[in-house]
């Protein structure tokens, strides 16, 4: 793995907050870095989405199912760099080309949208109209909460908690109690 990627990966593992897009991909064994164009594309999406963004029955910060599905169908191939953690090779294909990863990412994002404690989102994405979204890709969540949530959803995070232990000088309580 090149030194720049190694440093960025280690920095991600030692942070207490993760962007949702980083966390969801990380939990699937892929390290992502967003490019400058990512923010522009997301802002354009959130400003111009064609489905109802929310309704009165949803908790503030959550997304309607249709809005979330539309967000997850955005092609971000050119806006994010993806590296498989298992072999540190760049993944050049679209995430939508892998049915297994696509379905797993969608399932996890939908689970977060419907079940997650929205208060664990520490920094919400706010669009140009001032509307905030806890489940937007750029929203920042407590890393420990996302690890526990993923484990509760049946995702094997042992490898990731081991990686966190390796990179953190003082592992967090959850990383210490999880994994091998």
Beta strands, then each sheet from edge to edge (+ up, - down):
strand 1: 17-19
strand 2: 30-34
strand 3: 80-84
strand 4: 89-90
strand 5: 121-123
strand 6: 125-126
strand 7: 132-133
strand 8: 140-142
sheet 1: 1+ 8- 5+
sheet 2: 2+ 3- 4+
sheet 3: 6+ 7-
end
